[in-house]
Amino acid sequence: MFKLKSLVAVLAFSVFSVEADSVNFEVKENIALSGKIATVKTSSKYKSIAGCQALCEKKNACAAFVLDSKAGKCSILKSVTNEVAKDGLTSGVKS
């Protein structure tokens, strides 16, 4: 009985942790953001919206991401200072 209660407690905590860690983004097509850059990645795993967003989620200091899929570049921003229209870019801001 003790093992079952412990298992239930662990599962309940795990579910709570997953929900607490989820991050919402406002994704904007054809928008470029500028601000303080934390990092820029060109690895193939960051060349999609999902990959670039996942990288941002992992970074505590990430406020937003900018994906240039043509150049294969994912930029992680610590802060956002400006937003302008730019074809081919996709940006995501933590909300």
Residue, then its C-alpha position, 0 to 999 in steps of 0.5 A: m500500500f505504501k508503494l502505491k501511495s508513493l507512486v501516486a505522489v510521484l506521478a502527481f508531482s510529475v504531471f504538475s511539473v510538466e504543466a509548470d514548465s510549459v511555455n506559451f509563445e506568440v508566434k509571428e510570421n514575417i516578423a523580425l525582432s531585435g534585441k539583446i542576442a543570447t545565442v545564434k544556432t545554425s545546427s539542423k535541429y534548430k532550423s524549424i519553428a519547433g526546434c528554435q522554440a524548444l531551444c528558447e524554452k530551454k534557456n532561462a534568459c530567453a525572451a524570444f526567438v527569431l528563425d530565418s529558415k532560408a539561412g538556417k539560423c535560429s537566434i535567441l534573444k534575451s530582450v526584445t527592443n523592436e519589431v519590424a516586418k520582414d519576409g521569410l522570418t518567423s519570430g516567437v515571443k514568450s507570453 
